[in-house]
Amino acid sequence: MRTNILHIGAGELTYEIRNIVNVGNKLQSLGLQVNWENIGDPVAKGEIIPSWMKEIVADAVYEDETYGYSPTKGVLETRQFIAAETNAMGGVQIDPEDIIFFNGLGDAISKIFGFLKRTARVIVPTPSYTTHSSAEAAHAGDRPVTYILDPNHNWYPDLEDIENHVKFNPAVAGILIINPDNPTGAVYPEQILRDIVEIAAKNDLFIICDEVYQNMVYNGTKSVPLATVIGDKVPAISMRGVSKEMPWPGSRCGWIEVFNGHRDPMFEKYIDSILNAKMLEVCSTTLPQIVLPRIINHPEYQDYLEERIRRYERFSNIAYDILKDVKGILVNRTNGAFYMSAAFESGLLTDKQTLPIKNDDVRTTVEAMVAAPDISPDKRFVYYLLGATGVCVVPLSSFATSLQGFRITLLERDETEFINIFETIAAAIEQYITSA
Ligand SMILES: Cc1ncc(COP(=O)(O)O)c(C=O)c1O
């Protein structure tokens, strides 16, 4: 190219959750049977969408308005429905104009960070759901600014770390919270959320809170929506969607709720810039917005969701019970969403450890992949695990963290298969770390 066409943040856009699929597909084509435990799509893992839900969608297909554009912010009746639900929590009060729909939260995330001034930073958790950390880093053309989720304390945010970053880095303008969290499955206690709001209030920051898993908590844990703790001073954005809960990730439908938007003129302008960006695209997908209230109001919806949550609870505890005593890794019981992260003890992984791989083609391919420069120790483990057992997980280091480990989903529906997968991983870890 006669002139450099690369955006300053081009190198920051990595998404290992999808990259690992390419590796899995390659090994599958060589004869490996793969168990896909890497991607958070309940439908891909065999979730049966109930007939009553399909009927609602099918009926909507016969309504011509579902084929049209919707208002830029989204279908008014749906925004009225969501605003009423949020207001019924008794915390911050919003109206439909405070809600903007997007083509999935992925779209919302890219606009929220894309329209932030390049030098203004949002501090993100480490480990972090990469769509956030990569989009934030790409907007700045620099490494993400991160605060620690502490694996020795249930993966809760390290408040002192947040405070120190805020104190010593004047570029920090906002704090990102993901609650319940991906990739850790942690659900934060009310006090931690209140403390983060307090830090934001004291330092004139805004908050972004990804609450896409808000209604998916278990093990007796209480979900504490940001709306109930934000108060009336700190400007904030809550992000929600239908991908996980309904579950309908293919609908590409998510939305933001803006809290205390009028409290700060600069924040208000920032939200306007996000809305204007959406306006250039006209609007987001119409059909899922139209059916959203019908599905949530359906008499069977709560039972359906409850049944799934009970399954995640049960499987989360099975997974924890299998992995908790495995030497060399640290895991926490998960209380929400459908992911579990395991971290290896520091320095435990080497570049000599291996697992036996029977299929010659698979083995030579794995050996070639792990010989590439800059392969992180956990990626090496993940590739060997995949090649030797067929279990596909995501290296933890791809979630904007220097911790070495892996993230696995709890979405496998067959209990015997689920137990088998986790016992296989437990045995593979022991074999791998003692292999050299
Ligand atoms: C925390 C979190 N936010 C957002 C998303 C993406 O949601 P959407 O399908 O609405 O783009 C995911 C998907 O895994 C997620 O885990």
PDBQT file of the ligand as one rigid body, heavy atoms in Angstrom, charges set to zero:
ROOT
HETATM    1  C1  LIG A 501     -20.822 -10.519  28.708  1.00  0.00    +0.000 C 
HETATM    2  C2  LIG A 501     -21.301 -10.594  27.299  1.00  0.00    +0.000 A 
HETATM    3  N1  LIG A 501     -21.766  -9.477  26.710  1.00  0.00    +0.000 NA
HETATM    4  C3  LIG A 501     -22.220  -9.487  25.440  1.00  0.00    +0.000 A 
HETATM    5  C4  LIG A 501     -22.203 -10.652  24.692  1.00  0.00    +0.000 A 
HETATM    6  C5  LIG A 501     -22.654 -10.615  23.258  1.00  0.00    +0.000 C 
HETATM    7  O1  LIG A 501     -23.998 -10.458  23.179  1.00  0.00    +0.000 OA
HETATM    8  P1  LIG A 501     -24.729 -10.281  21.769  1.00  0.00    +0.000 P 
HETATM    9  O2  LIG A 501     -25.059 -11.640  21.256  1.00  0.00    +0.000 OA
HETATM   10  O3  LIG A 501     -25.939  -9.471  22.125  1.00  0.00    +0.000 OA
HETATM   11  O4  LIG A 501     -23.798  -9.543  20.841  1.00  0.00    +0.000 OA
HETATM   12  C6  LIG A 501     -21.725 -11.829  25.260  1.00  0.00    +0.000 A 
HETATM   13  C7  LIG A 501     -21.646 -13.079  24.472  1.00  0.00    +0.000 C 
HETATM   14  O5  LIG A 501     -21.067 -14.062  24.829  1.00  0.00    +0.000 OA
HETATM   15  C8  LIG A 501     -21.268 -11.800  26.590  1.00  0.00    +0.000 A 
HETATM   16  O6  LIG A 501     -20.798 -12.904  27.185  1.00  0.00    +0.000 OA
ENDROOT
TORSDOF 0
